[in-house]
Amino acid sequence: MKQVESMTKVRRSSRNACLTVGLALAFALAAPAQAQNDKMTPIPTPAQPNAIDLGTGALPNAKASESWHSQYGSTFARNVIVATLTPYLPDAGKASGAAVIVAPGGGFRTLSMENEGSDVAKALAAQGVAAFVLKYRLKQTPKDMAGFEESMKKMFSATAKRPEPKASDIISDLAPQLADARAAFELVRKNAAKWHIDPDKVGMVGFSAGAMLTLSTELHVESAKPAFIGLIYGPLAAVKVPADAPPMFVALAADDPFFGNAGFGLIQSWRDAKRPVEFHLYEQGGHGFGMYQKETTSTGWFGDFSRWLTMHGWIKPAH
């Protein structure tokens, strides 16, 4: 299988601060600020009849098989060893030609498959945008739920003590996920005619760790070339912005415990490069609000994102 382009010969400067900061911080589970229904309960792996194998192979040296659990009234997958892409297509007559690859978050150890996956994709499809949920390969965790919970506690307790990693090490660490993202873009464009998609209007939106993957895909996967990117509560440290960087939409809550007080260098980087960027900083919302309905203005992020897509012509305006 063709490897992710230029994993050792990075297209952009290795001074990708957002990746350096992000690996240490984006391991946060995509959890809402409220704590109700926070117990992780194992559930049977659901049928996924429309999921398409991306052909990137099984995660090397994997010992634990894919498993699912419920939490916060939503469903999560972990120990994903085979990457898939699940289409959510609008009615042909309503299709705008635009498409979005949706990357759920979960610290690269689990995936929020509903709140940051299928719920987002369905909402986009309802507005005429073809959406595709990317179930990317994850870092292995203990098979049993108790072991998984304990491993997460240990990971968080050690976060502040970790040495700052090099950007090149991070890129290598995310090689399976970047390969999955590359394959997702290839699959969508290969089937563009069948799915009523303009291959030049394929973007990507990600949440938390998925936002980190989205930005990394733009910066380090040569062939992806997303038409636009959306980063929802991801790390916002400064980067060297490519001259052809796509329009970027960013949403974050000011009280986000991971990224709310880490600065907004990424926004300034995009502005300094004179590339289009829209940034929404909500007063409240915490981390992982996604499509959860809350009493905070962060709940309006999807409407803001939709208006932004409409402004750029990726959603057909209502008549």
Disulfide bonds with the S-S distance in Angstrom:
none
